[in-house]
Amino acid sequence: MTILVTGGAGFIGSHAIDRLIEKGENIVCVDNFNDFYNPQIKEKNIRHNLSKNNFKLYKVDIENFEELKRVFEENSLTKIIHLAARAGVRPSIKNPAQYLKTNIAGTFNLLELSKIFGIKKFVFASSSSVYGNRQDDFFNETDNTDKPISPYAVTKKSGELICYTYNSIYKIPVACLRFFTVYGPRGRVDMAPMKFTKLIDSNEEIEIYGDINMERDYTYVSDIVEGILVALEKEFSYEIFNLGNSNPIKLITLITLIEKELGKKAKLKYISPQEGDVQKTFANINKAKEILNYKPNISIEQGIKEMVAWYNINKKEAAIRDDRKKFVNFRYDLS
């Protein structure tokens, strides 16, 4: 079995590849190493796997059908974990065209090639953003998701629908996984947990977008990866699963936990709410528990402890995450 992991040099992708290589699987990694954040970070994420016989890397953009086709032609691929995407709510509001091109057209390219080359399983990384603003406590997979409030959410919802169509017509088995605010070592530059850690450590202000009591269902990366790997193996036709911790945490609690691990106090600056933000996310994971035997093991206290410990060891790499003018005032993402 040879598994293609798109976006494999990124945060979640690199962790997934580490686990798959540990299990002895043959891995083909596709990543375009774009400049959403410094490409050196992605290079470091996968450098330790470059010398391994069961790992192959392609610098390819999923928007490019012909280049992507070459990857399929040169490897006997059996399954796909599709993580490559333009990420983040706020950047999608500023540049929706790029998000539609990468996240929708790129996903179409992969599914079309999956049809042509007889892929046996397609795992698609969706997002809790598809739920939009809700009054209910739990977010259930059966909830109506027809009112997304950001272009990013639109692209993830569209990806689920494209997956459904290819499953329905071409019988490609698909798992759509709705991730809930993933954090941990190698965390993305724009996500609140890692961004806050750097700002607090550097004695810089954290901008609070309207409400310190916003809640997110923060999910540690190793728990997400375990859900991905089981979804890759389980046999079913088409299913959507929430992968979260099912334990919403207030923004102020997140900040307090990071302060404790760093031994420093945060400087807070309150500004107006941001377009595209939802007030709360809360994953109902009963379906994932039942079908995938999914069980998140890492509490927010343990997860923040491990993330900050990684940050302290890797401060040099963490520092270059904001080494260009583009990122000096780069606003963090809560999705």
TORKE-914511 format. One record per residue (C-alpha): residue in one letter; x, z, y. Coordinates in steps of 0.1 Angstrom, whole numbers, m for minus. Layout:
{r=A; X=X; Z=Z; Y=Y};
...
! end
This chain:
{r=M; X=0; Z=0; Y=0};
{r=T; X=13; Z=m9; Y=35};
{r=I; X=m4; Z=6; Y=65};
{r=L; X=m4; Z=m9; Y=100};
{r=V; X=m5; Z=17; Y=128};
{r=T; X=m12; Z=3; Y=162};
{r=G; X=0; Z=23; Y=192};
{r=G; X=23; Z=39; Y=166};
{r=A; X=49; Z=50; Y=191};
{r=G; X=24; Z=69; Y=212};
{r=F; X=14; Z=106; Y=210};
{r=I; X=m11; Z=106; Y=182};
{r=G; X=4; Z=75; Y=165};
{r=S; X=39; Z=89; Y=161};
{r=H; X=26; Z=121; Y=146};
{r=A; X=4; Z=100; Y=122};
{r=I; X=34; Z=79; Y=112};
{r=D; X=55; Z=110; Y=105};
{r=R; X=29; Z=123; Y=81};
{r=L; X=24; Z=89; Y=64};
{r=I; X=62; Z=85; Y=59};
{r=E; X=64; Z=120; Y=46};
{r=K; X=38; Z=110; Y=20};
{r=G; X=59; Z=80; Y=10};
{r=E; X=37; Z=52; Y=25};
{r=N; X=50; Z=19; Y=38};
{r=I; X=44; Z=18; Y=75};
{r=V; X=43; Z=m11; Y=100};
{r=C; X=42; Z=1; Y=136};
{r=V; X=29; Z=m20; Y=164};
{r=D; X=34; Z=m9; Y=200};
{r=N; X=39; Z=m28; Y=233};
{r=F; X=58; Z=0; Y=250};
{r=N; X=40; Z=m5; Y=282};
{r=D; X=48; Z=14; Y=314};
{r=F; X=17; Z=36; Y=315};
{r=Y; X=44; Z=63; Y=312};
{r=N; X=81; Z=59; Y=307};
{r=P; X=87; Z=38; Y=276};
{r=Q; X=117; Z=60; Y=268};
{r=I; X=93; Z=87; Y=257};
{r=K; X=77; Z=64; Y=231};
{r=E; X=112; Z=53; Y=220};
{r=K; X=121; Z=89; Y=213};
{r=N; X=88; Z=95; Y=195};
{r=I; X=98; Z=71; Y=167};
{r=R; X=136; Z=69; Y=169};
{r=H; X=140; Z=92; Y=139};
{r=N; X=121; Z=68; Y=117};
{r=L; X=139; Z=36; Y=126};
{r=S; X=165; Z=39; Y=98};
{r=K; X=139; Z=45; Y=71};
{r=N; X=133; Z=19; Y=45};
{r=N; X=95; Z=23; Y=45};
{r=F; X=92; Z=19; Y=83};
{r=K; X=91; Z=m14; Y=103};
{r=L; X=86; Z=m17; Y=140};
{r=Y; X=71; Z=m46; Y=160};
{r=K; X=71; Z=m47; Y=198};
{r=V; X=38; Z=m66; Y=201};
{r=D; X=7; Z=m64; Y=224};
{r=I; X=m26; Z=m64; Y=206};
{r=E; X=m40; Z=m87; Y=233};
{r=N; X=m18; Z=m114; Y=219};
{r=F; X=m35; Z=m129; Y=189};
{r=E; X=m7; Z=m151; Y=177};
{r=E; X=20; Z=m124; Y=179};
{r=L; X=m3; Z=m100; Y=161};
{r=K; X=m11; Z=m127; Y=135};
{r=R; X=27; Z=m129; Y=127};
{r=V; X=27; Z=m92; Y=119};
{r=F; X=0; Z=m98; Y=93};
{r=E; X=17; Z=m129; Y=79};
{r=E; X=50; Z=m111; Y=74};
{r=N; X=36; Z=m80; Y=58};
{r=S; X=12; Z=m74; Y=29};
{r=L; X=m10; Z=m51; Y=49};
{r=T; X=m38; Z=m32; Y=32};
{r=K; X=m51; Z=m7; Y=57};
{r=I; X=m51; Z=m2; Y=95};
{r=I; X=m51; Z=28; Y=118};
{r=H; X=m60; Z=14; Y=152};
{r=L; X=m48; Z=38; Y=179};
{r=A; X=m35; Z=13; Y=205};
{r=A; X=m55; Z=14; Y=237};
{r=R; X=m54; Z=18; Y=274};
{r=A; X=m61; Z=55; Y=277};
{r=G; X=m76; Z=77; Y=303};
{r=V; X=m108; Z=79; Y=323};
{r=R; X=m95; Z=78; Y=359};
{r=P; X=m71; Z=49; Y=355};
{r=S; X=m99; Z=29; Y=339};
{r=I; X=m120; Z=33; Y=371};
{r=K; X=m92; Z=19; Y=391};
{r=N; X=m84; Z=m10; Y=367};
{r=P; X=m114; Z=m17; Y=345};
{r=A; X=m104; Z=m53; Y=338};
{r=Q; X=m72; Z=m42; Y=320};
{r=Y; X=m91; Z=m17; Y=299};
{r=L; X=m117; Z=m43; Y=288};
{r=K; X=m89; Z=m67; Y=280};
{r=T; X=m68; Z=m43; Y=259};
{r=N; X=m94; Z=m21; Y=243};
{r=I; X=m121; Z=m47; Y=236};
{r=A; X=m103; Z=m80; Y=231};
{r=G; X=m74; Z=m62; Y=213};
{r=T; X=m98; Z=m45; Y=189};
{r=F; X=m115; Z=m78; Y=183};
{r=N; X=m82; Z=m94; Y=175};
{r=L; X=m74; Z=m68; Y=149};
{r=L; X=m108; Z=m70; Y=133};
{r=E; X=m107; Z=m108; Y=131};
{r=L; X=m72; Z=m106; Y=115};
{r=S; X=m85; Z=m79; Y=92};
{r=K; X=m112; Z=m104; Y=81};
{r=I; X=m88; Z=m132; Y=75};
{r=F; X=m62; Z=m111; Y=56};
{r=G; X=m86; Z=m90; Y=36};
{r=I; X=m79; Z=m55; Y=50};
{r=K; X=m93; Z=m28; Y=28};
{r=K; X=m99; Z=m1; Y=54};
{r=F; X=m100; Z=0; Y=92};
{r=V; X=m98; Z=33; Y=111};
{r=F; X=m107; Z=30; Y=147};
{r=A; X=m98; Z=57; Y=173};
{r=S; X=m128; Z=63; Y=195};
{r=S; X=m133; Z=91; Y=220};
{r=S; X=m156; Z=119; Y=229};
{r=S; X=m160; Z=100; Y=263};
{r=V; X=m186; Z=79; Y=247};
{r=Y; X=m211; Z=108; Y=249};
{r=G; X=m211; Z=109; Y=287};
{r=N; X=m227; Z=139; Y=305};
{r=R; X=m249; Z=159; Y=282};
{r=Q; X=m271; Z=190; Y=285};
{r=D; X=m270; Z=198; Y=248};
{r=D; X=m243; Z=221; Y=234};
{r=F; X=m232; Z=201; Y=204};
{r=F; X=m222; Z=165; Y=205};
{r=N; X=m236; Z=148; Y=174};
{r=E; X=m227; Z=115; Y=159};
{r=T; X=m263; Z=105; Y=159};
{r=D; X=m268; Z=112; Y=197};
{r=N; X=m276; Z=83; Y=220};
{r=T; X=m244; Z=70; Y=236};
{r=D; X=m258; Z=43; Y=258};
{r=K; X=m249; Z=59; Y=291};
{r=P; X=m211; Z=61; Y=294};
{r=I; X=m198; Z=71; Y=328};
{r=S; X=m164; Z=54; Y=329};
{r=P; X=m150; Z=20; Y=319};
{r=Y; X=m128; Z=37; Y=294};
{r=A; X=m159; Z=51; Y=276};
{r=V; X=m175; Z=17; Y=277};
{r=T; X=m146; Z=2; Y=259};
{r=K; X=m146; Z=28; Y=232};
{r=K; X=m183; Z=24; Y=227};
{r=S; X=m178; Z=m13; Y=225};
{r=G; X=m151; Z=m9; Y=200};
{r=E; X=m174; Z=10; Y=177};
{r=L; X=m200; Z=m17; Y=180};
{r=I; X=m175; Z=m45; Y=172};
{r=C; X=m164; Z=m24; Y=142};
{r=Y; X=m200; Z=m21; Y=131};
{r=T; X=m205; Z=m59; Y=133};
{r=Y; X=m174; Z=m67; Y=113};
{r=N; X=m184; Z=m42; Y=87};
{r=S; X=m220; Z=m55; Y=85};
{r=I; X=m210; Z=m92; Y=83};
{r=Y; X=m176; Z=m92; Y=67};
{r=K; X=m178; Z=m59; Y=47};
{r=I; X=m147; Z=m44; Y=62};
{r=P; X=m149; Z=m6; Y=55};
{r=V; X=m146; Z=12; Y=88};
{r=A; X=m142; Z=48; Y=100};
{r=C; X=m147; Z=53; Y=138};
{r=L; X=m132; Z=87; Y=148};
{r=R; X=m143; Z=102; Y=181};
{r=F; X=m113; Z=123; Y=192};
{r=F; X=m119; Z=154; Y=214};
{r=T; X=m91; Z=161; Y=239};
{r=V; X=m60; Z=160; Y=217};
{r=Y; X=m30; Z=180; Y=227};
{r=G; X=3; Z=192; Y=213};
{r=P; X=40; Z=182; Y=211};
{r=R; X=47; Z=147; Y=225};
{r=G; X=15; Z=150; Y=245};
{r=R; X=5; Z=123; Y=269};
{r=V; X=18; Z=125; Y=305};
{r=D; X=m17; Z=123; Y=320};
{r=M; X=m34; Z=149; Y=298};
{r=A; X=m41; Z=183; Y=314};
{r=P; X=m23; Z=205; Y=288};
{r=M; X=11; Z=188; Y=292};
{r=K; X=7; Z=180; Y=328};
{r=F; X=m2; Z=216; Y=336};
{r=T; X=27; Z=229; Y=316};
{r=K; X=52; Z=208; Y=337};
{r=L; X=35; Z=217; Y=370};
{r=I; X=35; Z=254; Y=363};
{r=D; X=71; Z=254; Y=351};
{r=S; X=81; Z=234; Y=382};
{r=N; X=62; Z=258; Y=406};
{r=E; X=41; Z=228; Y=417};
{r=E; X=4; Z=229; Y=425};
{r=I; X=m23; Z=221; Y=400};
{r=E; X=m52; Z=202; Y=415};
{r=I; X=m86; Z=215; Y=402};
{r=Y; X=m112; Z=189; Y=404};
{r=G; X=m142; Z=208; Y=416};
{r=D; X=m149; Z=233; Y=389};
{r=I; X=m124; Z=257; Y=372};
{r=N; X=m151; Z=264; Y=345};
{r=M; X=m152; Z=228; Y=331};
{r=E; X=m150; Z=230; Y=293};
{r=R; X=m131; Z=208; Y=268};
{r=D; X=m130; Z=209; Y=231};
{r=Y; X=m92; Z=209; Y=228};
{r=T; X=m80; Z=197; Y=194};
{r=Y; X=m44; Z=201; Y=182};
{r=V; X=m27; Z=169; Y=172};
{r=S; X=m19; Z=179; Y=136};
{r=D; X=m56; Z=186; Y=129};
{r=I; X=m65; Z=151; Y=143};
{r=V; X=m39; Z=135; Y=121};
{r=E; X=m52; Z=152; Y=90};
{r=G; X=m86; Z=138; Y=98};
{r=I; X=m72; Z=103; Y=102};
{r=L; X=m54; Z=104; Y=69};
{r=V; X=m85; Z=116; Y=50};
{r=A; X=m107; Z=90; Y=67};
{r=L; X=m81; Z=63; Y=56};
{r=E; X=m85; Z=73; Y=20};
{r=K; X=m122; Z=81; Y=16};
{r=E; X=m144; Z=53; Y=3};
{r=F; X=m175; Z=44; Y=25};
{r=S; X=m188; Z=14; Y=43};
{r=Y; X=m192; Z=24; Y=80};
{r=E; X=m192; Z=59; Y=94};
{r=I; X=m186; Z=76; Y=127};
{r=F; X=m170; Z=111; Y=127};
{r=N; X=m164; Z=137; Y=154};
{r=L; X=m129; Z=151; Y=152};
{r=G; X=m127; Z=182; Y=174};
{r=N; X=m120; Z=219; Y=172};
{r=S; X=m157; Z=227; Y=179};
{r=N; X=m146; Z=255; Y=203};
{r=P; X=m149; Z=245; Y=240};
{r=I; X=m124; Z=262; Y=263};
{r=K; X=m127; Z=266; Y=300};
{r=L; X=m101; Z=250; Y=323};
{r=I; X=m91; Z=284; Y=336};
{r=T; X=m85; Z=297; Y=301};
{r=L; X=m62; Z=268; Y=293};
{r=I; X=m42; Z=275; Y=325};
{r=T; X=m40; Z=312; Y=316};
{r=L; X=m27; Z=305; Y=281};
{r=I; X=0; Z=282; Y=295};
{r=E; X=10; Z=308; Y=321};
{r=K; X=14; Z=334; Y=294};
{r=E; X=37; Z=311; Y=273};
{r=L; X=58; Z=300; Y=303};
{r=G; X=59; Z=335; Y=319};
{r=K; X=49; Z=319; Y=352};
{r=K; X=18; Z=318; Y=374};
{r=A; X=0; Z=286; Y=383};
{r=K; X=m6; Z=275; Y=419};
{r=L; X=m41; Z=262; Y=422};
{r=K; X=m55; Z=237; Y=447};
{r=Y; X=m92; Z=230; Y=447};
{r=I; X=m103; Z=194; Y=455};
{r=S; X=m135; Z=174; Y=451};
{r=P; X=m148; Z=165; Y=416};
{r=Q; X=m135; Z=132; Y=402};
{r=E; X=m156; Z=102; Y=391};
{r=G; X=m159; Z=99; Y=353};
{r=D; X=m154; Z=135; Y=344};
{r=V; X=m180; Z=153; Y=322};
{r=Q; X=m187; Z=190; Y=326};
{r=K; X=m183; Z=199; Y=289};
{r=T; X=m174; Z=185; Y=255};
{r=F; X=m183; Z=202; Y=223};
{r=A; X=m179; Z=185; Y=189};
{r=N; X=m203; Z=191; Y=160};
{r=I; X=m179; Z=186; Y=131};
{r=N; X=m204; Z=193; Y=103};
{r=K; X=m203; Z=156; Y=91};
{r=A; X=m165; Z=155; Y=91};
{r=K; X=m164; Z=188; Y=72};
{r=E; X=m189; Z=175; Y=46};
{r=I; X=m175; Z=140; Y=40};
{r=L; X=m138; Z=143; Y=50};
{r=N; X=m133; Z=180; Y=41};
{r=Y; X=m121; Z=182; Y=77};
{r=K; X=m111; Z=217; Y=88};
{r=P; X=m92; Z=223; Y=121};
{r=N; X=m66; Z=250; Y=115};
{r=I; X=m49; Z=254; Y=148};
{r=S; X=m64; Z=278; Y=174};
{r=I; X=m60; Z=271; Y=211};
{r=E; X=m37; Z=301; Y=214};
{r=Q; X=m14; Z=289; Y=186};
{r=G; X=m16; Z=253; Y=197};
{r=I; X=m6; Z=261; Y=233};
{r=K; X=22; Z=283; Y=220};
{r=E; X=36; Z=255; Y=199};
{r=M; X=32; Z=229; Y=227};
{r=V; X=50; Z=250; Y=253};
{r=A; X=77; Z=258; Y=228};
{r=W; X=82; Z=220; Y=222};
{r=Y; X=82; Z=215; Y=260};
{r=N; X=109; Z=241; Y=266};
{r=I; X=132; Z=225; Y=240};
{r=N; X=125; Z=190; Y=254};
{r=K; X=125; Z=196; Y=291};
{r=K; X=149; Z=167; Y=298};
{r=E; X=125; Z=143; Y=282};
{r=A; X=95; Z=160; Y=298};
{r=A; X=111; Z=156; Y=332};
{r=I; X=114; Z=118; Y=330};
{r=R; X=77; Z=116; Y=324};
{r=D; X=73; Z=117; Y=362};
{r=D; X=105; Z=99; Y=372};
{r=R; X=89; Z=70; Y=390};
{r=K; X=70; Z=69; Y=423};
{r=K; X=39; Z=57; Y=404};
{r=F; X=36; Z=91; Y=388};
{r=V; X=45; Z=115; Y=416};
{r=N; X=8; Z=121; Y=424};
{r=F; X=m6; Z=109; Y=391};
{r=R; X=m38; Z=127; Y=384};
{r=Y; X=m43; Z=143; Y=350};
{r=D; X=m70; Z=134; Y=325};
{r=L; X=m94; Z=159; Y=310};
{r=S; X=m110; Z=135; Y=284};
! end
